[in-house]
Amino acid sequence: MDTASTSRVRQTDWTKCCLCQQNKPEELQSPQMNPIKSENDGYTNLARNIPPFNAINALPIKFDPARFDAGSGIETTLRENRAKYHHSCRLLLSNTKLKRAEKRLVQEDLVSKDEGRRSKIPRKAQTSILQCFLCEGEGGGLRQAMTMKVNERINECARILSDGKLLAKLSGGDVVAQELKYHAPCLVALYNQERDFLRAQEREQAQHDCQEAHPNAFSELVTYINEIKVTSSNDNPPIFKLTELTKLYGQRLQQLGIESPDVHATHLKDQLLYHIPQPRAHHQGRDILLAFEKDVGSILA
């Protein structure tokens, strides 16, 4: 590790969000807090997305990417320092956000080239062209934007969709003052595009919540079992019915926002046996019982 890399990494307070370095009323997260490991966790995503965000000068949070590389790569540095982050900060560097930033860059380049071509056209010739400012097609029942309500709605759509080309057109003033014209189907299509985009965002957030809910609920179940073990006496050792543990796990998933969770009891049992030291599973009639190795005799008695 070179001296410069060491110095930059030391600038990071690893007890705070490694991205924003701020104290927020939001819980810090870390892939290392989840009992179920993933090959493509938050560290991997950050290590993959930070460099391209920086390359196109589109980092949504101001920081020096060199802070995260002690010489062995971003992902290794994050893991070695047990980095934490706010969920909202990590979402700003997600794959979806990166694709939008790259798409926006391409659109801005196209707008820049288009404006360069238009600047060569005499002003009078430009104003005489009657075309839809959305599809840039001529004729076909053009309507003129007449109200500020339409202006606000179009600007809102452009911002939400991060439509660089449309934002560039709107930067010249409100649609009423610019006397912009549009096809009614084109305006409806813009509204529908915004609606579909927002719905997709909601689905993405729901999917993320689902992914976070399972490891959180499982971690709480493991903690519950270990606490029962610690507080139980030798005369009354803890014995757990798999059906009851499955029910508890499902109820917690519902509390975390997953409707009608499908909990596979056998898979849950296997995960518990893997993550909790010294447990054993035993069949007793139709029930499967989980107990710690030293307490097996109480089941067989």
C-alpha positions in Angstrom: 0.0 0.0 0.0 1.5 3.4 -1.0 1.6 6.4 1.5 -0.9 8.4 -0.6 -3.4 5.6 -0.6 -3.0 5.1 3.2 -3.5 8.8 3.8 -6.7 9.0 1.8 -8.2 5.9 3.4 -7.5 7.3 6.8 -9.6 10.3 5.9 -12.7 8.1 6.1 -14.5 7.7 9.4 -15.5 4.1 9.2 -17.9 4.4 12.2 -20.1 6.6 10.0 -21.7 6.1 6.6 -18.6 5.6 4.4 -20.3 7.5 1.5 -21.8 10.7 3.0 -19.8 10.7 6.2 -22.8 12.4 7.9 -24.9 11.6 10.9 -28.5 11.0 9.8 -31.6 9.7 11.6 -31.2 6.6 9.5 -29.8 3.2 10.5 -26.4 2.2 9.2 -26.3 -1.0 7.2 -23.5 -3.4 6.3 -23.5 -6.7 4.3 -21.5 -8.2 7.2 -24.6 -7.7 9.5 -26.6 -10.2 7.5 -26.2 -13.8 8.5 -26.9 -15.0 5.0 -24.1 -14.1 2.7 -24.5 -13.0 -0.9 -22.0 -13.3 -3.8 -23.2 -9.9 -5.0 -23.6 -7.8 -1.9 -23.5 -4.0 -1.2 -19.7 -3.9 -1.2 -19.5 -5.6 -4.6 -22.1 -3.2 -6.1 -20.3 -0.2 -4.7 -16.9 -1.4 -6.0 -18.4 -2.0 -9.4 -20.4 1.3 -9.7 -18.2 4.0 -8.1 -15.5 4.0 -10.9 -18.0 4.5 -13.8 -19.9 7.1 -11.9 -16.7 9.0 -11.3 -15.5 8.5 -14.9 -18.6 10.4 -16.3 -18.4 13.0 -13.5 -21.8 11.9 -12.2 -21.2 10.9 -8.6 -24.4 11.7 -6.8 -22.5 12.2 -3.5 -19.4 14.4 -3.3 -16.4 12.2 -2.3 -13.0 11.2 -3.4 -13.2 7.6 -4.7 -9.6 7.2 -3.7 -10.8 7.1 -0.1 -12.1 3.6 -0.7 -8.9 2.1 -2.2 -6.1 1.3 0.1 -4.2 -0.3 -2.7 -6.0 -3.7 -2.9 -9.2 -2.5 -4.6 -12.4 -0.8 -3.4 -14.2 -4.0 -2.4 -11.3 -5.3 -0.3 -10.9 -2.0 1.4 -14.6 -1.8 2.3 -14.6 -5.3 3.7 -11.4 -4.9 5.7 -12.8 -1.7 7.3 -16.3 -3.3 7.8 -17.7 -0.3 6.0 -21.3 0.8 6.8 -23.6 3.0 4.8 -27.1 4.5 4.8 -29.6 2.6 2.6 -30.5 5.9 0.9 -26.9 6.7 0.1 -26.3 3.2 -1.4 -29.4 3.5 -3.6 -27.9 6.6 -5.2 -25.1 4.4 -6.5 -27.3 1.5 -7.7 -27.1 -0.1 -11.1 -30.3 1.6 -12.1 -29.0 5.1 -11.2 -25.8 4.4 -13.1 -27.7 3.4 -16.2 -29.8 6.6 -16.0 -26.7 8.7 -15.6 -25.0 7.1 -18.6 -28.2 7.5 -20.6 -28.5 11.2 -19.5 -24.9 11.8 -20.7 -25.7 10.4 -24.1 -28.8 12.5 -24.4 -27.0 15.7 -23.3 -24.4 15.0 -26.0 -27.2 14.6 -28.6 -28.9 17.8 -27.4 -25.6 19.7 -27.6 -25.0 18.5 -31.2 -28.6 19.3 -32.1 -28.3 22.9 -30.7 -25.1 23.3 -32.7 -27.0 22.5 -35.9 -30.0 24.7 -35.0 -27.7 27.7 -34.3 -26.8 27.7 -38.0 -30.5 28.1 -39.0 -31.8 31.7 -39.3 -34.1 32.7 -36.3 -37.0 33.5 -38.6 -36.8 30.1 -40.3 -36.8 28.4 -36.9 -39.9 30.1 -35.5 -41.8 29.5 -38.7 -41.6 25.7 -38.2 -44.7 24.3 -36.5 -43.8 21.0 -34.8 -44.6 19.0 -31.7 -41.9 19.8 -29.2 -42.1 16.3 -27.8 -41.9 14.1 -30.9 -40.6 16.9 -33.2 -43.1 15.9 -35.8 -45.0 18.4 -37.9 -48.8 18.7 -38.4 -51.3 16.2 -37.2 -53.5 18.3 -35.1 -51.0 20.4 -33.1 -52.2 22.1 -29.9 -50.5 25.0 -28.2 -49.6 24.9 -24.5 -51.9 27.5 -22.9 -51.8 27.0 -19.1 -49.1 27.0 -16.4 -50.7 23.8 -15.0 -49.5 22.0 -18.2 -46.1 23.7 -17.9 -45.7 22.4 -14.3 -46.8 18.9 -15.2 -44.4 18.7 -18.2 -41.5 20.0 -16.1 -42.3 17.5 -13.4 -42.2 14.6 -15.9 -38.9 15.8 -17.3 -37.3 16.0 -13.9 -38.6 12.6 -12.8 -37.6 10.9 -16.0 -34.2 12.8 -16.1 -35.0 13.5 -19.7 -32.0 15.7 -20.7 -33.3 16.6 -24.1 -36.7 17.7 -22.8 -35.1 19.6 -19.9 -32.9 21.5 -22.4 -36.0 22.5 -24.3 -37.8 23.7 -21.1 -34.7 25.6 -20.0 -35.7 28.4 -22.4 -38.7 29.4 -20.3 -42.2 28.1 -19.6 -44.0 26.3 -22.3 -46.6 29.1 -22.6 -44.1 31.8 -23.1 -42.2 29.7 -25.6 -45.5 29.1 -27.4 -44.6 25.4 -27.6 -47.0 23.1 -29.5 -47.7 19.4 -29.0 -49.7 16.4 -30.2 -52.2 15.3 -27.6 -51.2 11.6 -27.9 -47.5 12.7 -27.4 -48.4 14.5 -24.1 -50.4 11.5 -22.9 -47.5 9.2 -23.8 -45.2 11.5 -21.6 -47.6 11.2 -18.7 -47.8 7.5 -19.1 -44.1 7.1 -19.3 -43.7 9.0 -16.0 -46.4 6.9 -14.4 -44.7 3.6 -15.5 -41.4 4.9 -14.3 -42.8 5.7 -10.8 -44.4 2.3 -10.6 -41.2 0.6 -11.6 -39.4 2.5 -8.8 -42.0 1.3 -6.4 -41.6 -2.3 -7.5 -37.8 -1.9 -7.2 -38.1 -0.5 -3.7 -40.5 -3.3 -2.7 -38.1 -5.9 -4.1 -35.3 -4.4 -2.1 -37.4 -4.3 1.0 -38.1 -8.0 0.4 -34.4 -8.8 0.0 -33.6 -6.9 3.2 -36.5 -8.4 5.2 -35.4 -12.1 4.9 -31.9 -11.7 6.4 -33.2 -9.2 9.1 -36.0 -11.6 10.1 -33.6 -14.6 10.1 -31.0 -12.7 12.2 -33.7 -11.8 14.8 -34.8 -15.5 14.9 -31.2 -16.6 15.5 -30.9 -14.0 18.3 -34.2 -15.2 19.9 -33.0 -18.8 19.9 -29.6 -17.9 21.4 -31.2 -15.7 24.1 -33.6 -18.6 25.1 -30.6 -20.9 25.3 -28.7 -18.5 27.6 -31.6 -17.8 29.9 -32.8 -21.4 30.2 -31.8 -23.6 33.2 -30.2 -27.1 32.9 -33.4 -28.5 34.4 -35.5 -27.0 31.7 -33.4 -27.0 28.5 -34.7 -25.2 25.4 -36.4 -27.3 22.8 -37.9 -25.7 19.7 -40.6 -27.0 17.4 -39.8 -26.2 13.8 -43.4 -25.4 13.1 -43.4 -22.7 15.8 -40.1 -21.3 14.6 -41.4 -21.2 11.0 -44.6 -19.4 12.2 -42.5 -16.8 14.1 -40.3 -16.2 11.1 -43.3 -15.8 8.8 -45.0 -13.4 11.2 -41.8 -11.2 11.4 -41.6 -11.1 7.6 -45.2 -9.8 7.5 -44.3 -7.1 10.0 -41.4 -6.1 7.8 -43.8 -5.6 4.9 -43.9 -9.0 3.0 -47.5 -10.0 2.4 -48.3 -13.7 2.7 -44.6 -14.9 2.9 -43.9 -18.4 1.6 -41.6 -19.9 4.3 -40.1 -23.3 3.4 -39.7 -25.0 6.8 -37.0 -27.5 5.6 -34.9 -24.6 4.2 -35.3 -22.6 7.4 -34.2 -25.6 9.4 -31.1 -26.1 7.3 -30.2 -22.5 7.7 -30.6 -22.6 11.4 -28.5 -25.7 11.7 -25.8 -24.0 9.7 -25.7 -20.7 11.5 -26.3 -21.7 15.1 -23.4 -23.7 16.8 -24.2 -27.2 18.1 -27.9 -27.5 17.3 -29.4 -30.9 16.2 -32.7 -31.8 14.6 -34.8 -34.7 15.8 -38.1 -36.2 14.6 -40.7 -36.8 17.3 -43.8 -38.2 15.7 -44.8 -35.6 13.0 -42.9 -32.8 14.7 -39.3 -31.8 14.0 -37.6 -30.6 17.2 -34.4 -28.5 17.4 -32.2 -28.7 20.5 -28.6 -28.1 21.5 -26.4 -31.1 21.5 -26.0 -31.2 25.3 -29.8 -31.2 25.7 -30.6 -34.1 23.3 -31.1 -36.5 26.2 -34.2 -34.6 27.4 -35.8 -35.3 24.0 -35.0 -39.0 23.9 -36.0 -39.5 27.6 
